[in-house]
Each structure stands twice: as structure tokens, then as C-alpha cells.
């Protein structure tokens, strides 16, 4: 693909380069602008970023991309197809072009908080069986914070939640599948299962679930990075017929998801982050009258 980011030395976790960040460009130029601003603020300089446009972004989105690339400290590439290929087929093409590198796919309306990519990359490097890593999110479904399965507004200070998540000291917890606000994919395992399935699914939402289940079938783990946070303006949505196709291929999926939601195995991790956030907020409160005699 034209204008993809080159390899960048010096951006590393435990001696290895950070993953490539892929942002599929969408039609919402305001959301894309906020995403790229957050990406600049939260990601180490020199990180490779690929803005991949499946002929979705209009003139205003393209202007946002051009202005951002002119000033970003990240190693940013941009590609635009002459015509629509389709969300899943386009991401499959991009991921194949990135192979064998690990890739973080970031939704175009996401707003990553400080440390997101570094912390997720550390989790991926900690265990070769880990295939996907998902951070907390306000719109994270099974990885939702502050409440499981609920979509809430983008927080005013996402970095405060990210700091609290890091301070809480949570580790790695298994998820039934990765979630689309932000997902880090291990390149080697992605190649082994063939990547996303564009012939079956219309949406990245469903294709990512299917990909996660195939990775798990081959011994891979889909995990939460409990120390990272990425906000998003809304949840992903399946394409027409996608949920029926998922249920036909994976008859156990709905039951396993329901069990996860009922058992809530991440309750302690969420409570630890909430407690750390409350402590940080309390520490910033100045008691009335404290300095009256100063």
C-alpha cells in the first residue's frame, strides 16, 4: 500500500519496537481530529502509525490527516483506496501488509490515554500465548469501566483513569474476545489463523470476535490490560446478518458471553481502579479554611 509507515528505530518495549498503530479513517472528521490529538499526547514519539482510508474520509477528514501529519512527532503514513473495499476486507489487507509485526488497531473515534500502547505492549510481551490485548474503555463492553457492559460518556480526564489503572497495579485477565475500541494483535498468531474473515463478516465488530475465537481455538489468549485505558465516543456495531453468522459458526459464543456478563470476573479489577481514582481525586481536594491563617 502506498505511503505506509517505515520501520522506526528507537521506539521500544523491553528491547523490541512498539507495535504499528493502525487507524481506519472514518467519515467523522471531528472524531478523527480528537483521536489524532489524543494519539499524539499519549504515544511515544517515533511510534509507527498508519492511517488507512478505505475511501471513507471526505475532504475535511483528508484535511485533518494532512494537517496532523505535518506536525505529529509520530512516524505517520497515510493510504487511501480509490474505491471502497469494505471495512473487514480493508483491515485484512492492511494487517497483511504489516506482517509479521504486531499491530494495534485503534477505532477512528477512540481517544487513547497516556501509556496505552506501552502498557499493552508489555502485556503482549509477557506471555507468548497472549494473542490479543484490550484496554479498559468507557465503551468497552466486556472491558468497560466503570461498569461492566455499560457505555458511558467520554470522561473529562481520561488520563486520570489511566493513571489510576496503572496505580491499581492490576495485571492480566482473560476476556471472551477482544473489543474494537483498541486491540493489540500479535502478528505471528494472526498469520497462523489467517487474519480477519472478509468473506463472512461485514463489520470489524463481528470479524474481531470471530478472529478472537479462532485465535483461542489455536491456544491463544484474549486478555485485558488492566493498566491501560482508551476512551471512545460509542460502541462498535455489527453489520447486517453478522450476529447470525457468528452464532452459526460459534454456537457457544452467546452462552459464553452471557456467562461472563453474569459472573463478572473483572469486578475486583474495576473496583481497584475505581478506588485508586477516588484516592487520587481526594488528594487534590483542598479543605476549606486550611490556609486561612497562612
N, C-alpha and C positions, 0 to 999 in steps of 0.2 A: 504494500500500500504506500502511496506517496507521502512523504513528509512525516513518517513515523519517527519517534524519538530515537536518537542514537544511544549507544551504551554510554553510561556516565560513571567515571571512576570517583571514588571518594564518598559515595553515599552508601553507608554500610551498617549492618547489624551483625555483631559477632563475627566480623571479618568477611561478611558477604554483602553484596549490593542489596539495597532495598528493592522491593518488587516494582514493576511498572504499574502505574496507576492509569486505568482506562476510564474515561468519562464519555459515555454515549451522549452526543449533543442532542438536546431536545428543542422543541419549538418555543419554550418559555424562556425568553431572553433575560427576564428579571431573576428567575430562579437560577439560571446558568451563571449570571453575574455574581450572585450571592455565593454559589458553590465555588467558583474560582477564587473569589476573595478569601473564603474560608480555607481553601486548599493552600493558598499562599501563606496564610497565617499559621497553619497547623502542620506543615510538611517541611522536612529538611531541605534547604537549598540544594539544587542539583538533582533532586529526585526526578526520574523519568516519568513524564505524563503524556498520554496520547488522548487527544480529543478526537473522537471518531464520529463523524457525521454521516448518517445514512440518508442524506438529502432531506433531513428533518428541519434543520435550522434555517430560518428565513434570514433576510438581510440584517435585521437587528441582532440576531444571535451571532451571525458571522462577524458583525462589527464588534460585539463583545469579545469574541475569540481573538480577533486581530489586536484589539487594544490590550487585552490581557497578555498575550504572547510578547508584546513589545516591552512589557515591564516586569514580567514574572521572574523570580530567581530560580524557578524550576526549569528543567530541561524539557521544554514543551514542544510536541509535534501535533500537527493537525491534518486530518484527511477528510475529504468529502466525496461521497459517491455521486456519480452523475444522475442516478435514479435510485428509488427505494429498493432495497433488497429484502427488508423485513427485520424486525428487532432481533430475533434469535439468530437468523442466518448471518446478519451483520456482526453480531458479537462472536459468533463461531468463527467467522473469517478473521476478526481482529485477534482473538485468542490464539488461533493457529499461527498468525504472523508473529506473535510474541513468544512462541515456544522456542526453547524449553523454559523460559523464565517464569517465575511466579508472578501472578497478576492480581491486583486489587481492582475490582470493578466497582465504581462509585456512581450512584444514581445522579443524574444531572440536576436534581432538586435537593441533593444532600448538602449538608454543611458539616464537614469533619471538624472535630475539636482537637486541641493540642495533643500531640503524641499519638494520634490514632494509628498511623501507619507503622511507626517504630514498634509500638507495643504489640500490634497484631503480628508483625514480622517475627518478633521474639517468640510469640506463642507458636507460630508455624515452625520455627527452627528448633523448638524444644522437644519435638516428638515427630519422628518420620511418618508415623501412622496418621497424623493430622492432615486432612485433605482440604478442608475449608475452615476459615476463621471469620466469625461475625462479631462486631462490637455491639454494645448497648445502643439503643435509639429510642427516641420518643415515639417513633413509628416502626418499631422493630418486631411486632407480632410476638413470637416466642422469645425474642431478645429485647422485649420492651421494658423501659424504665420510665416512670416509677412503678407502673402496674402491669402485670402480665396481660398481654393480648389487647391492651388499650392504646389507641392512637391519641396523643395529646398535642397541643400546640408546640411549635419550636420554642425551646426555652430562651429566656432573655440572655442567659450566660451559660452557653454550653460548655465553655472551658472550665467553669466551676464544677460541673458534673464530672468532666473528665479528670480533674484533679482529685475529686472525691473518690472516683472509681480507682485511681492509682493509689490513693491513701488507704483505701479499704483493704488493699492487699489481696484481692481475690485472684484466683488462678485460672484454671481452665475447666470448663464444664461442657458436657455434651449437649448438643441440640438435635432435634429430629431432622432438621435440614437447615441449610444456610438461608439467610434472609437478604433481600435485594437492596437495602439502603446502602450497604457496603459489604463486600465479601472478598476475602483474600483466598485465591485459589492456588494450590500447589501445582506448578506446571507439569511435573513428572507424572503425577497421578491423573491430571486432566487428560494428558495424552493417552494414558493407558485405557481410559474408558471411552475415548472418542469425542470428548467435549459436549457442548450443548446439542440438542436434537432439533434442528430447524424444520425437519420434515413432519414432525408430530405436533409441535407447540408453536403458538403464535406469540406468546408473551415470554419475556425473560423471567417473570414471576414464576410461571409454571415450569419453564425449562430449567431454572435453577433448582427447584425442588426435585425434579426428575434427575438432574445431574448429581445432586447430593445423595439421592437414594442409590444411584448406580455406584458412586464412589464408596458408599457404605457397604454395598454388596461385595465390593472388592477389598474390603478390610480397612477402608479409610474412615476417619472420624470427622464429623462436622461439629465444631466446637464454638463456644462463646469465649471471646477475650473479655474478661470481666474488668479489665483495667482501661478499656478504650470506649469512646463514645462518639457517635456520628448522628447528628440530627437530620431530619427530613421533613419536608412540608406535608407529605401524605404517604399512605401505604401504597405498595405496588398492587396491581390488579391483574387477574388472569384474563387471557383472551377468550373469545367465544369458543366454547367447547373444550377449553383446556382442562378444566377440573374433571370433566367426564373422561378425558383421555388419561389423565393422571390416575383416576380411580380404576380404570380398566387395566392399566399397566401395573399399578401398585395397589392391589386390593386392601392391603393392610394400612395404607397411608392415613386415611381418615381416622381410623381407630387409634393409631399410634399418636397422632396429633391431639386427639381428644383426651387420651390418657395423660399426655404431657401437660395439657392445659388444666386438667383436673388435679393432678398430683403436684404441679408447680414445683419442680425440683430446684428451681433457681431462686426460691423465696429468700433463703438466707443470704445469697449473694446480693440481691436487690436491697434487702434490709441493711446490709453492711454498707453499701454505697449511700443509702439514704441517711444512715447515722453519721457517716463521715461528712456528708454535705451539711447536715444540721450542725455539727460541731464547727465546721468552717464558717457557717453563717453566724453562729453565736459569737465566735471570736471577733467578728467585725462590728458587733453592736457596741456602741459607746453608751454606758449607763448615764442617765440624766443626772446632772449635778456633780459628776465625777471630778470636773476640773473647775468648779466654782471658786475654790479657794486658791487656785494657782496664781 
